[in-house]
């Protein structure tokens, strides 16, 4: 690789110039995988940059992207950055009101939008912003003045012929301290806040993460997480820098097929995908009969024992190795093949990874590495590695940054990864920093509670604002319990409640597909969701399931009562953020009457 880049533009140019005839990107076009070489990618980014420049996009201007992830998202991103402008991504699932809020506050020079469907979805907001120029990835007849990205690239191609040095002249003016992106965190409460990240913030994080993880250039990555989130976007910059080929999945619905076709060696993921894979494994085993199910359960026990010992650096006895070899032939090899057969790293972020899921996957020979960070930290603070994967922790901090634990248990961090502030929100910015010693940089308050063990591994215990304090004064970490419940094949989602209450309760959204199968075996034939969750046998079974999964908790942490919900938490319903985090206050408000019923007068 070339010398270390100082900006994302330098990172991009170094990467494509070092691989002019190799496929940097691969993606599905007309149902077949096709490639984009470094030289062709540079041409397309150059052309789009010049067209943006001709249309008045200048250094420091905001340009918004509302689109699903894919090569066009990245091409638009590199062009915006090359023009010296600021990328303002909007989640393709963002509510209309929040999308309009972001567009009004950031005041973009223009908006990239993917499809006519997206345009219709936020049509009411666009009507209220009639002066906003639209660039579409596909023709959008409903928007009269929209211009397609193909037209812009064509314009840029003509400019490039007329002024062959203009792209280099424009892109060379981008500096490390310049703002690269304003990323709006929807949060679990309140209006979105625009996180200002500089080129140097993101470049530092990409280079430090790549070094920490020891990424090899021959890797192939499958990308399926939203690029509107800094996690996946930073991972793509990292892969670009390290010569990793990036393959774009068609979307969450095609990931299973894309895994088998691409056979990636590297992927970033979220716990929910791993939980779904695990649930599918359980279902397949259950459908195979009693003998197959017993073999499957035995293999999971072996995987857990192997992973626990490896995680702790303990020797694995010969007998356990023999068991693992047998389990590998019978079960693990099929699991590895289902995700392509070549996976060297699955880096999990976004939310807590249940320990049992981590043990099973790692014990089965699929290295799952948990990481931790926030949008405000560009995003990675710490991540496990192949050589140091202490399950139950999020690994050690990246080189070049600092972390410490405050007196109240909150994780603090400082270094080149920490953001520049919240856009147009000085007070909110001041509230998340605490001063260090005179002359030192300030510490960013993450809002997470954690601890650092004697070997430097960071363990997250909960969100500071999410901690539940029962009326008896006991503190309960809800995410710990929710993580335990997620291991059930019958539980799709859960929310733990109990703040200022006598005991802990749970709202549970069942996995209705699995629940209906169980109900049929019990001669409960009704498929209506409401009748299912009210059936006494189902309620009792779910209570037993919760009890089984929380058996090892302290008595004050155990779930005393449950309520089953007929509909899952969704983004459209307002219960989830675009990054699929539960808005606890919204859910509690929505189900206030039901929650109150879990705490009848005199209940203990």
C-alpha positions in Angstrom: 0.0 0.0 0.0 1.0 3.6 -0.5 1.9 6.0 2.4 -0.6 6.4 5.1 -3.5 8.6 4.0 -4.6 11.7 5.9 -8.0 12.0 4.3 -10.7 9.6 3.0 -10.0 11.1 -0.5 -6.3 10.1 -0.2 -7.3 6.7 1.1 -9.7 6.2 -1.9 -7.1 7.3 -4.5 -4.3 5.2 -3.1 -6.5 2.2 -3.1 -7.9 2.4 -6.6 -4.5 3.5 -8.1 -2.9 0.4 -6.6 -5.5 -1.9 -8.2 -6.3 -0.5 -11.6 -7.2 -3.8 -13.2 -8.5 -5.7 -10.2 -12.1 -5.8 -9.1 -12.4 -3.5 -6.1 -16.2 -3.8 -5.9 -18.5 -6.7 -6.9 -22.3 -6.5 -7.0 -25.3 -8.2 -8.6 -26.5 -6.8 -12.0 -29.2 -8.6 -13.9 -28.9 -11.5 -11.4 -25.2 -12.0 -12.2 -22.2 -10.9 -10.2 -20.2 -8.2 -12.0 -17.0 -6.3 -11.0 -15.8 -2.7 -11.0 -12.0 -2.3 -11.4 -10.0 0.3 -9.6 -9.5 2.3 -12.8 -13.2 2.2 -13.7 -14.2 3.1 -10.1 -11.8 6.1 -10.2 -13.3 7.2 -13.5 -16.8 7.1 -12.2 -16.0 9.0 -9.0 -14.0 11.6 -10.9 -16.8 12.2 -13.4 -19.4 12.5 -10.6 -17.2 14.8 -8.6 -16.7 17.1 -11.6 -20.4 17.2 -12.3 -21.2 18.1 -8.6 -18.5 20.8 -8.8 -20.0 22.2 -12.0 -23.5 22.3 -10.3 -22.2 24.4 -7.5 -21.2 21.8 -4.8 -18.2 23.5 -3.1 -16.0 22.8 -0.1 -18.0 22.5 3.1 -21.4 22.1 1.4 -23.7 19.4 2.7 -24.9 16.7 0.3 -27.4 14.2 1.6 -27.8 10.5 0.6 -31.1 8.7 1.1 -30.5 5.3 -0.5 -30.1 1.6 0.2 -26.5 0.3 0.4 -24.7 -0.7 -2.8 -21.9 0.5 -5.2 -23.8 3.7 -6.2 -24.0 4.7 -2.5 -20.2 4.4 -2.3 -19.6 6.1 -5.6 -21.7 9.0 -4.5 -19.9 9.1 -1.1 -16.4 9.2 -2.7 -17.5 11.9 -5.1 -19.0 14.1 -2.3 -15.8 13.7 -0.3 -13.6 14.4 -3.3 -15.5 17.6 -4.0 -14.6 18.7 -0.4 -18.3 18.5 0.6 -19.9 16.9 3.6 -21.8 13.6 3.3 -25.1 13.6 5.3 -26.5 10.1 5.1 -30.2 9.4 5.9 -31.3 5.8 6.7 -33.5 4.3 4.0 -35.9 3.4 6.8 -35.8 6.8 8.5 -39.3 8.2 9.3 -40.6 11.0 7.1 -40.6 13.5 9.9 -37.0 12.7 10.9 -35.8 12.7 7.3 -37.3 16.2 6.9 -35.8 17.4 10.1 -32.3 16.2 8.9 -32.8 17.9 5.5 -33.9 21.2 7.1 -31.2 21.3 9.7 -28.3 20.3 7.4 -29.5 22.3 4.4 -27.9 20.1 1.7 -26.9 21.5 -1.6 -28.6 18.5 -3.2 -30.1 15.1 -2.3 -29.1 11.7 -3.7 -32.1 9.4 -3.6 -32.2 5.8 -4.8 -35.6 4.9 -6.2 -39.1 6.0 -7.0 -40.3 4.0 -4.0 -38.1 6.0 -1.7 -39.2 9.2 -3.3 -42.8 8.3 -2.7 -42.1 7.2 0.9 -40.8 10.7 1.8 -42.9 12.5 -0.8 -44.6 14.7 1.7 -41.3 16.0 3.0 -40.0 16.6 -0.5 -43.1 18.7 -1.3 -42.3 21.0 1.6 -38.7 21.3 0.2 -39.4 22.2 -3.5 -36.1 24.0 -4.0 -34.0 20.9 -3.1 -32.3 19.5 -6.2 -32.6 15.7 -6.5 -30.1 13.3 -8.1 -31.6 9.8 -8.4 -30.0 6.4 -8.8 -32.9 5.4 -11.1 -35.3 7.5 -13.1 -38.1 9.0 -10.9 -40.9 10.2 -13.2 -42.8 11.6 -10.2 -40.1 14.2 -9.6 -40.1 16.5 -12.6 -36.7 18.1 -12.0 -34.8 15.0 -10.8 -31.6 14.2 -12.7 -30.1 10.7 -12.7 -26.7 9.8 -11.6 -25.9 8.5 -15.1 -26.6 12.0 -16.5 -24.3 13.5 -14.0 -21.5 11.0 -14.7 -21.9 11.8 -18.4 -21.6 15.5 -17.7 -18.5 14.9 -15.7 -16.9 12.8 -18.4 -17.1 15.7 -20.8 -15.6 18.1 -18.2 -12.8 15.5 -17.5 -11.8 15.6 -21.2 -11.9 19.3 -21.3 -10.0 19.8 -18.0 -8.0 16.6 -17.3 -6.4 18.1 -14.2 -9.5 19.5 -12.5 -10.4 16.5 -10.4 -6.9 16.3 -8.9 -7.0 20.1 -8.3 -10.3 19.9 -6.4 -9.7 16.7 -4.5 -6.2 17.8 -3.4 -7.7 20.7 -1.4 -9.4 18.4 1.1 -7.6 18.5 4.5 -7.7 16.0 7.4 -9.4 18.4 9.8 -12.2 19.1 7.3 -15.7 17.7 8.1 -16.3 14.5 6.1 -19.7 13.6 7.4 -22.6 14.7 9.6 -24.3 11.5 10.8 -27.6 11.9 12.6 -28.2 9.5 15.5 -31.8 9.0 16.0 -31.3 7.9 19.6 -33.9 6.2 21.7 -35.5 9.5 22.8 -35.6 13.1 21.5 -34.8 14.6 18.1 -31.9 13.4 16.0 -28.4 14.9 16.7 -25.9 15.4 13.9 -22.6 13.9 14.8 -19.7 15.9 13.1 -16.9 13.6 12.0 -13.7 14.9 10.3 -11.7 13.1 7.7 -9.0 12.5 10.3 -11.5 11.0 12.8 -12.7 8.3 10.3 -9.2 7.7 8.7 -7.7 7.1 12.1 -10.4 4.6 13.0 -10.2 2.7 9.7 -6.3 2.5 9.9 -6.2 1.6 13.6 -9.0 -1.0 13.3 -7.3 -2.6 10.3 -4.0 -2.8 12.2 -5.6 -4.1 15.4 -7.5 -6.8 13.5 -4.4 -7.7 11.3 -6.5 -7.6 8.1 -4.9 -9.5 5.1 -5.3 -8.1 1.6 -6.5 -11.4 0.1 -9.8 -11.1 2.0 -13.2 -11.0 0.4 -15.9 -9.0 2.3 -19.7 -9.3 2.0 -21.3 -6.0 2.9 -25.0 -6.0 3.9 -25.3 -3.6 6.8 -26.5 0.0 6.0 -23.8 2.4 4.8 -25.8 5.2 6.4 -24.4 3.9 9.7 -20.7 4.7 10.3 -19.9 1.1 11.4 -20.3 -0.4 7.9 -19.0 2.6 6.2 -15.8 2.7 8.2 -15.4 -1.1 7.6 -15.6 -0.4 3.8 -12.9 2.3 4.1 -10.8 -0.1 6.0 -11.2 -2.9 3.4 -10.5 -0.4 0.6 -7.2 0.6 2.3 -6.2 -3.0 2.9 -6.9 -4.3 -0.6 -9.9 -6.4 0.4 -12.5 -7.0 -2.3 -15.9 -5.6 -1.4 -19.0 -7.5 -2.5 -22.4 -5.8 -1.9 -25.2 -8.0 -0.8 -28.6 -7.4 -2.5 -30.1 -6.6 0.9 -30.9 -8.4 4.2 -33.4 -10.7 2.4 -30.6 -12.0 0.0 -27.8 -12.4 2.6 -28.2 -16.2 2.9 -27.9 -16.7 -0.9 -25.2 -14.1 -1.2 -23.1 -15.8 1.5 -23.1 -19.1 -0.4 -22.3 -17.4 -3.8 -19.6 -15.0 -2.6 -18.1 -17.3 0.0 -16.6 -14.3 1.9 -13.8 -14.5 4.4 -14.7 -11.3 6.2 -18.0 -9.7 7.2 -19.3 -7.2 9.7 -22.6 -8.1 11.3 -25.1 -7.5 14.0 -26.1 -10.0 16.7 -29.6 -10.3 15.2 -28.3 -12.0 12.1 -26.3 -14.5 14.2 -29.4 -15.2 16.4 -31.5 -15.9 13.3 -28.8 -18.3 11.9 -28.7 -20.1 15.3 -32.6 -20.3 15.4 -32.6 -21.8 11.9 -30.0 -24.4 13.0 -32.3 -25.3 16.0 -35.3 -25.6 13.7 -33.5 -27.8 11.2 -32.3 -30.1 14.1 -35.8 -30.3 15.6 -37.3 -31.2 12.2 -34.8 -34.0 11.8 -36.2 -36.1 14.6 -35.1 -36.9 18.1 -31.8 -38.5 17.3 -30.7 -35.6 15.1 -31.8 -33.1 17.8 -29.8 -34.9 20.5 -26.6 -34.9 18.3 -27.2 -31.2 17.6 -27.6 -30.4 21.3 -24.5 -32.5 22.2 -22.5 -30.7 19.5 -23.5 -27.3 21.0 -22.3 -28.4 24.4 -18.9 -29.4 22.9 -18.7 -26.1 21.1 -19.3 -24.1 24.3 -16.7 -26.1 26.2 -14.1 -25.7 23.5 -14.8 -21.9 23.1 -14.8 -21.3 26.9 -11.3 -22.9 27.2 -9.9 -21.1 24.2 -11.3 -17.8 25.3 -9.6 -18.2 28.7 -6.3 -19.4 27.3 -6.7 -22.8 28.8 -5.5 -26.1 27.4 -8.1 -28.2 25.6 -7.9 -31.9 26.7 -7.4 -34.6 24.1 -10.8 -36.1 24.8 -12.5 -32.8 24.1 -10.6 -32.4 20.9 -11.8 -35.8 19.8 -15.4 -34.9 20.6 -15.0 -31.6 18.7 -13.7 -33.5 15.6 -16.7 -35.7 15.7 -19.1 -32.8 16.2 -17.3 -31.0 13.3 -18.1 -33.8 10.9 -21.7 -34.0 12.0 -22.7 -30.4 12.6 -20.1 -27.6 12.5 -19.0 -28.2 8.9 -22.6 -27.8 7.7 -22.9 -24.5 9.7 -19.7 -23.2 8.2 -20.8 -24.1 4.7 -24.1 -22.3 5.2 -22.1 -19.0 5.5 -19.8 -19.8 2.6 -17.3 -22.1 4.1 -14.4 -19.7 4.2 -15.3 -17.2 6.9 -12.2 -16.0 8.8 -13.8 -13.1 10.7 -17.3 -12.1 11.6 -17.0 -8.7 13.4 -20.2 -8.1 15.4 -21.2 -4.6 16.5 -24.3 -2.4 17.1 -25.5 -4.1 20.2 -24.5 -6.7 22.8 -23.7 -10.2 21.5 -25.2 -12.9 23.7 -22.4 -14.9 25.2 -24.0 -18.2 24.3 -24.2 -17.3 20.6 -20.5 -16.3 20.7 -19.5 -19.5 22.4 -21.4 -21.7 19.9 -20.1 -19.9 16.7 -16.5 -19.7 17.9 -16.5 -23.3 19.2 -17.8 -24.4 15.8 -14.9 -22.8 14.0 -16.5 -19.5 12.9 -14.6 -16.7 14.6 -17.0 -14.1 15.9 -15.3 -11.0 17.2 -17.3 -8.5 19.2 -16.6 -4.8 19.0 -17.8 -1.7 20.7 -18.2 1.9 19.8 -20.5 4.8 19.0 -21.2 7.1 16.1 -19.4 9.8 18.1 -16.2 7.7 18.2 -16.0 7.1 14.4 -17.1 4.4 15.6 -14.8 1.7 17.0 -13.3 2.0 20.5 -12.5 -1.6 21.2 -12.7 -4.9 19.3 -11.7 -8.5 19.8 -9.1 -10.1 17.5 -8.4 -13.6 16.4 -5.5 -13.9 18.9 -7.3 -12.2 21.8 -10.9 -13.1 21.8 -12.1 -13.1 25.4 -15.8 -14.0 25.0 -18.1 -11.8 27.0 -15.9 -8.8 26.4 -15.6 -6.4 23.5 -11.8 -6.9 23.3 -9.1 -4.4 23.9 -9.0 -0.7 22.9 -7.6 0.3 19.5 -4.0 1.4 19.4 -3.7 5.2 19.7 -6.7 5.9 21.8 -7.4 6.0 25.6 -10.2 4.7 27.7 -10.9 4.8 31.4 -13.8 4.0 33.8 -15.3 6.9 35.7 -16.1 6.7 39.4 -19.8 5.8 38.6 -18.7 3.1 36.1 -19.2 5.0 32.9 -16.7 4.4 30.1 -14.8 7.5 29.0 -12.6 7.8 26.0 -10.4 10.3 24.2 -8.2 10.4 21.2 -8.2 11.0 17.4 -11.4 9.0 17.1 -13.6 11.4 19.1 -16.1 13.5 17.1 -16.0 17.3 16.7 -19.4 17.9 18.3 -23.1 17.9 17.5 -24.1 20.0 14.6 -25.8 23.3 15.7 -26.1 21.9 19.3 -23.4 23.4 21.4 -25.1 22.7 24.8 -25.6 19.0 23.9 -21.9 18.8 22.9 -20.7 20.3 26.2 -22.8 17.8 28.1 -21.0 14.8 26.8 -17.5 15.9 27.6 -15.7 16.0 30.9 -12.4 17.9 31.3 -9.1 16.1 31.9 -6.1 17.6 33.6 -5.1 21.2 32.6 -3.7 21.1 29.0 -5.1 17.7 28.2 -7.9 16.9 25.8 -11.4 16.3 27.2 -12.9 12.8 27.9 -16.0 11.8 25.9 -18.7 10.3 28.1 -20.0 7.2 26.2 -23.1 6.7 28.3 -22.2 3.0 28.7 -21.3 1.3 32.0 -18.4 -1.1 31.9 -15.2 -2.4 33.5 -11.6 -3.2 32.3 -10.2 -6.5 33.6 -6.6 -7.1 34.6 -5.6 -8.0 31.1 -7.1 -4.9 29.5 -10.3 -6.4 28.1 -13.3 -4.1 28.2 -16.6 -5.5 29.3 -19.9 -3.6 28.8 -22.5 -4.1 31.4 -25.3 -1.7 30.3 -26.3 1.7 29.1 -26.1 4.2 31.9 -29.5 5.6 31.2 -31.1 2.2 30.7 -30.1 0.8 34.2 -33.2 -0.2 36.1 -33.4 0.6 39.8 -36.1 -1.4 41.6 -38.1 0.1 44.5 -35.8 -2.0 46.8 -32.8 0.0 45.5 -31.3 -2.8 43.5 -29.7 -2.0 40.1 -30.6 -4.3 37.2 -29.0 -4.3 33.8 -31.9 -5.0 31.3 -29.7 -5.7 28.3 -28.1 -8.7 30.2 -31.5 -10.2 30.7 -32.7 -9.4 27.2 -29.6 -11.0 25.8 -30.4 -14.2 27.8 -33.9 -14.3 26.5 -32.8 -13.8 22.9 -31.4 -17.3 23.0 -34.9 -18.8 23.0 -36.2 -20.1 19.7 -39.6 -18.9 20.8 -38.6 -15.3 21.6 -38.2 -12.7 18.8 -37.9 -9.6 20.9 -38.1 -8.6 24.6 -38.0 -5.6 26.8 -37.2 -5.7 30.5 -39.1 -3.3 32.8 -39.1 -2.7 36.5 -37.8 0.8 37.2 -39.1 1.9 40.6 -41.1 -1.3 40.8 -41.0 -4.1 43.3 -39.7 -6.7 40.7 -38.6 -7.2 37.1 -41.1 -8.1 34.4 -40.7 -8.6 30.6 -42.7 -7.7 27.5 -42.1 -10.5 25.0 -42.8 -10.6 21.3 -42.8 -14.3 20.4 -41.4 -15.8 17.2 -44.8 -16.7 15.9 -43.5 -19.1 13.3 -41.9 -21.3 15.9 -44.8 -20.7 18.3 -47.3 -22.0 15.8 -45.3 -25.1 15.2 -45.2 -25.8 19.0 -48.9 -25.1 19.3 -49.7 -27.6 16.5 -47.7 -30.3 18.4 -49.8 -29.4 21.5 -53.1 -29.6 19.5 -53.5 -25.9 19.8 -54.8 -25.2 16.3 -55.6 -21.5 16.2 -53.2 -19.3 14.2 -54.6 -16.0 15.4 -51.8 -14.2 17.2 -53.9 -12.7 19.9 -55.5 -16.0 20.8 -52.2 -17.8 20.7 -50.6 -15.3 23.3 -53.6 -15.6 25.5 -53.7 -19.5 25.5 -52.8 -20.7 29.1 -50.5 -23.5 27.8 -48.6 -21.1 25.7 -48.3 -18.5 28.5 -47.1 -21.2 30.9 -44.5 -22.6 28.3 -43.1 -19.1 27.8 -42.9 -18.5 31.6 -40.9 -21.8 31.9 -38.7 -20.7 29.0 -37.9 -17.4 30.7 -37.2 -19.1 33.9 -34.9 -21.6 32.3 -32.9 -18.8 30.6 -32.6 -16.6 33.6 -31.9 -19.4 36.2 -28.4 -18.2 36.9 -29.3 -14.6 37.7 -29.6 -13.0 41.2 -33.1 -13.3 42.6 -33.8 -9.5 42.2 -32.8 -9.8 38.5 -35.1 -12.7 37.7 -38.2 -12.0 35.7 -41.3 -12.4 37.9 -44.1 -11.7 35.4 -44.3 -11.6 31.6 -46.7 -10.2 29.0 -46.8 -11.5 25.5 -47.3 -9.0 22.6 -49.1 -9.8 19.3 -47.0 -7.5 17.2 -43.2 -7.0 17.0 -41.4 -3.7 17.6 -40.8 -1.9 14.3 -39.2 1.3 12.9 -42.5 2.3 11.4 -44.3 1.8 14.6 -41.8 4.1 16.4 -40.5 1.4 18.8 -37.2 0.9 17.1 -34.5 3.4 15.9 -33.2 2.9 12.3 -30.3 1.0 13.9 -32.9 -1.4 15.5 -32.4 -0.2 19.0 -35.5 -0.3 21.2 -36.9 3.1 22.2 -37.7 2.0 25.7 -39.8 5.1 26.7 -41.9 4.8 23.5 -42.6 1.1 24.2 -43.4 1.8 27.9 -45.8 4.6 26.9 -47.5 2.4 24.3 -48.1 -0.5 26.6 -48.5 1.5 29.9 -51.8 -0.2 30.8 -50.5 -3.7 30.1 -47.4 -2.9 32.2 -49.5 -1.6 35.1 -51.4 -4.9 35.0 -48.1 -6.8 35.7 -47.9 -4.9 39.0 -51.3 -5.4 40.8 -51.7 -3.9 44.3 -50.1 -6.1 46.9 -48.0 -8.1 44.4 -44.6 -9.2 45.6 
